[in-house]
């Protein structure tokens, strides 16, 4: 599975390190851009196999990514107004 983070997204380092430790087989990378510039500036997020995953903070993002990795999907969709 591929997990991509934008280099401009806050909190990505902690989530990346936790994922790499828990799931060493994952393909985890930081990209210049993941083409989610609206929400990317406001909330922690990543792209997992082409699917946007968001969290209210880094810990929530990590939990939502793990749920996808385990085949359960995120616990809820986060609806945000992005201006």
Secondary structure, DSSP 8 states (H G I E B T S, - for coil): -EEEEETTSTTHHHHHHHHHHH-TTSEEEEES--S-HHHHTTSEEEEETTEEEEESSHHHHHHHHHHHHTTS--SS-------
